[in-house]
Amino acid sequence: MVSGVVVVALLWWCWTGFVALGNVVRVALAVLAAVCGALAVFQRMTGDRRRIRAELRREERAAEEAVSAWRKQYL
């Protein structure tokens, strides 16, 4: 009798753990989908990635030129 109760309790514990894990994964996937959707909308709102990358490259070049000019002047 006791061993039967232990087996049922063990099965119940395993099942509830499995269900809880499934709920966590489902919520995590929903959160991930929402974040990805928000990022896609934000990307569309901010414009083309190529334009942003080109601007970053121009800024990097300008910073490098400023550092180079400073080095020539002071070093």
C-alpha positions as CSV (number, residue, x, y, z in Angstrom):
1,M,0.0,0.0,0.0
2,V,2.8,2.4,1.0
3,S,4.8,1.6,-2.1
4,G,1.7,2.3,-4.3
5,V,1.2,5.7,-2.7
6,V,4.9,6.5,-3.2
7,V,4.7,5.5,-6.9
8,V,1.6,7.7,-7.4
9,A,3.2,10.6,-5.5
10,L,6.4,10.2,-7.7
11,L,4.3,10.2,-10.9
12,W,2.3,13.2,-9.7
13,W,5.5,15.1,-8.9
14,C,7.0,14.3,-12.3
15,W,3.9,15.3,-14.1
16,T,3.5,18.6,-12.3
17,G,7.2,19.4,-12.9
18,F,6.7,18.6,-16.6
19,V,3.7,20.8,-16.8
20,A,5.4,23.7,-15.0
21,L,8.4,23.4,-17.3
22,G,6.0,23.5,-20.3
23,N,4.3,26.6,-19.1
24,V,7.7,28.4,-18.5
25,V,8.9,27.4,-22.0
26,R,5.6,28.6,-23.5
27,V,5.8,31.9,-21.7
28,A,9.5,32.3,-22.7
29,L,8.7,31.7,-26.3
30,A,5.9,34.2,-26.2
31,V,8.2,36.8,-24.6
32,L,10.9,36.1,-27.2
33,A,8.3,36.5,-30.0
34,A,7.1,39.8,-28.6
35,V,10.7,41.1,-28.3
36,C,11.6,40.0,-31.8
37,G,8.4,41.7,-33.1
38,A,9.2,44.9,-31.2
39,L,12.7,44.9,-32.6
40,A,11.4,44.4,-36.1
41,V,9.0,47.3,-35.8
42,F,11.8,49.5,-34.3
43,Q,14.1,48.6,-37.2
44,R,11.4,49.6,-39.7
45,M,10.8,52.8,-37.8
46,T,14.5,53.7,-37.7
47,G,15.2,53.0,-41.4
48,D,17.5,51.0,-43.4
49,R,20.4,49.1,-41.8
50,R,22.8,50.0,-44.6
51,R,22.2,53.7,-44.0
52,I,22.9,53.3,-40.3
53,R,26.0,51.3,-40.9
54,A,27.3,53.9,-43.4
55,E,26.7,56.6,-40.9
56,L,28.6,54.7,-38.3
57,R,31.5,54.1,-40.7
58,R,31.6,57.8,-41.4
59,E,31.7,58.7,-37.7
60,E,34.4,56.1,-37.1
61,R,36.5,57.6,-39.9
62,A,36.0,61.1,-38.6
63,A,37.0,60.0,-35.1
64,E,40.1,58.3,-36.5
65,E,41.0,61.4,-38.5
66,A,40.6,63.6,-35.4
67,V,42.9,61.3,-33.4
68,S,45.4,61.2,-36.2
69,A,45.4,65.0,-36.4
70,W,45.8,65.3,-32.6
71,R,48.7,62.9,-32.7
72,K,50.5,64.8,-35.4
73,Q,50.0,68.1,-33.5
74,Y,51.0,67.0,-30.0
75,L,53.2,63.9,-30.4
